[in-house]
Amino acid sequence: MKKMFLLLLIMFAFITTVSAYKFNVDYWVLQARGGVGYPILESGNHLNLGFSGGLSVRKGFDTELSAGGGVSYVNMPYKMAGVPGPFTATIMQLEGVYAPYLPDFFIWPYLKAGLGMWMVKYANLSSAETSQLSDQTTFGFQFGIGASYPINNLFAANAEVMFNQASISGGTGDLYNFLTFCAGVTMLLK
């Protein structure tokens, strides 16, 4: 796990260094968000609606592209009785955002994708009627859409919908799929 975390940090440092050298755009995007996690597909059979939140920092390549990293958290309780705790995931990932430059629009849409390391606690079925919480670190991804509403030159309100997926061996389902619906604040530092 420490090696994967170190690899992600090195990749983030490399991406931001190359972008700062190659592109002469001098801004950072800070984003804080919170909302709900909604299980879908097979995960919807096992999990209930929960909460989600996160922080991310991205370096701007140009007026439309930015890349960086973030930390997200999701907590969704199980539907089954007797499970000792909820499904939780702490997600550390690299992410990229494409936001087309639309100066005449009152909202600015964007596409977002991320790949990273998920530290998960999940119910591991030890028999047909009993389960215990297990820990696993795995890779997962997310992608989705969002929109920002500029409040002034420094702040924007934003909302986004993201599809999240991670593969976990031995859980109540091998693939955990959920949507996150989040609202938050974006800050541009120039």
Residue pairs with C-beta under 8 A, 6 or more apart in sequence:
1 117
1 119
1 137
4 117
4 137
5 92
5 117
8 69
8 92
8 93
8 94
8 116
8 117
11 94
12 68
12 69
12 94
15 59
15 67
15 68
15 94
16 59
16 67
16 68
19 59
19 60
19 61
19 67
20 59
22 61
23 60
23 61
23 62
25 60
25 61
25 62
25 63
26 60
26 190
27 59
27 60
27 188
27 189
27 190
28 57
28 58
28 59
28 60
28 188
28 189
29 56
29 57
29 58
29 59
29 60
29 66
29 68
29 97
29 186
29 187
29 188
29 189
30 55
30 56
30 57
30 186
30 187
30 188
30 189
31 55
31 56
31 57
31 58
31 70
31 158
31 184
31 185
31 186
31 187
32 53
32 54
32 55
32 184
32 185
33 53
33 54
33 55
33 158
33 160
33 182
33 183
33 184
33 185
34 51
34 52
34 53
34 54
34 182
34 183
34 184
35 51
35 52
35 53
35 180
35 181
35 182
35 183
36 49
36 50
36 51
36 52
36 180
36 181
36 182
37 49
37 50
37 51
37 52
37 74
37 75
37 76
37 164
37 178
37 179
37 180
38 49
38 178
38 179
38 180
38 181
39 46
39 47
39 48
39 49
39 76
39 176
39 177
39 178
40 177
40 178
40 179
41 175
41 177
42 173
42 175
42 177
43 173
43 175
43 176
43 177
43 178
45 79
45 173
46 78
46 79
46 80
46 123
46 172
46 173
47 76
47 77
47 78
47 79
47 87
47 178
48 76
48 77
48 78
48 79
49 76
50 74
50 75
50 76
50 77
50 86
50 87
51 74
51 75
52 72
52 73
52 74
52 75
52 180
52 181
52 182
53 72
53 73
53 182
54 70
54 71
54 72
54 73
54 91
54 182
55 70
55 71
56 68
56 69
56 70
56 71
56 95
57 68
57 69
57 70
58 66
58 67
58 68
58 69
58 95
58 96
58 97
59 66
59 67
59 68
60 66
61 67
63 101
64 98
64 99
64 100
64 101
65 96
65 97
65 98
65 99
66 96
66 97
66 99
67 94
67 95
67 96
67 97
68 94
68 95
69 92
69 93
69 94
69 95
69 116
70 91
70 92
70 93
70 95
70 114
71 90
71 91
71 92
72 89
72 90
72 91
72 93
72 180
73 88
73 89
73 90
73 91
74 87
74 88
74 89
74 91
74 164
74 178
74 180
75 86
75 87
75 88
76 86
76 87
76 88
76 178
77 86
77 87
78 86
78 87
78 123
78 172
80 123
80 131
80 172
82 129
82 130
82 131
83 123
83 131
83 133
84 123
84 131
84 132
84 133
85 121
85 123
85 133
86 121
87 120
87 121
87 122
87 123
87 176
88 120
88 121
89 118
89 119
89 120
89 121
89 140
89 166
89 176
90 118
90 119
91 114
91 116
91 117
91 118
91 119
91 140
91 142
91 164
92 116
92 117
92 119
93 114
93 115
93 116
93 117
93 140
93 142
94 114
94 115
94 116
95 112
95 113
95 114
95 115
95 116
95 142
96 112
96 113
96 114
97 110
97 111
97 112
98 110
98 111
98 112
99 108
99 109
99 110
99 111
99 148
100 108
100 109
100 110
102 108
102 109
106 149
107 147
107 148
107 149
108 147
108 148
108 149
108 150
108 156
109 145
109 146
109 147
110 145
110 146
110 147
110 148
110 160
111 143
111 144
111 145
112 142
112 143
112 144
112 145
112 146
112 160
112 162
113 141
113 142
113 143
114 141
114 142
114 143
115 139
115 140
115 141
116 139
116 140
116 141
117 137
117 138
117 139
117 140
118 137
118 138
118 139
118 140
118 166
119 135
119 136
119 137
120 135
120 136
120 137
120 138
120 166
120 168
120 176
121 133
121 134
121 135
122 133
122 134
122 136
122 168
122 171
122 172
122 176
123 131
123 132
123 133
123 134
123 171
123 172
124 131
124 132
124 133
124 134
124 170
124 171
125 131
125 170
125 172
126 132
131 172
134 170
134 171
136 168
136 169
136 170
136 171
138 166
138 167
138 168
139 166
139 167
140 164
140 165
140 166
140 167
140 176
141 164
141 165
141 166
142 162
142 163
142 164
142 165
142 180
143 162
143 163
144 160
144 161
144 162
144 163
144 180
145 160
145 161
146 158
146 159
146 160
146 161
147 158
147 159
147 160
148 156
148 157
148 158
148 186
149 156
149 157
149 158
150 156
151 157
153 188
154 187
154 188
155 185
155 186
155 187
155 188
156 185
156 186
156 187
156 188
157 183
157 184
157 185
157 186
158 183
158 184
158 185
158 186
159 181
159 182
159 183
159 184
160 180
160 181
160 182
160 184
161 179
161 180
161 181
162 179
162 180
162 182
163 177
163 179
164 176
164 177
164 178
164 179
164 180
165 175
165 176
165 177
166 175
166 176
167 174
167 175
167 176
168 174
168 175
168 176
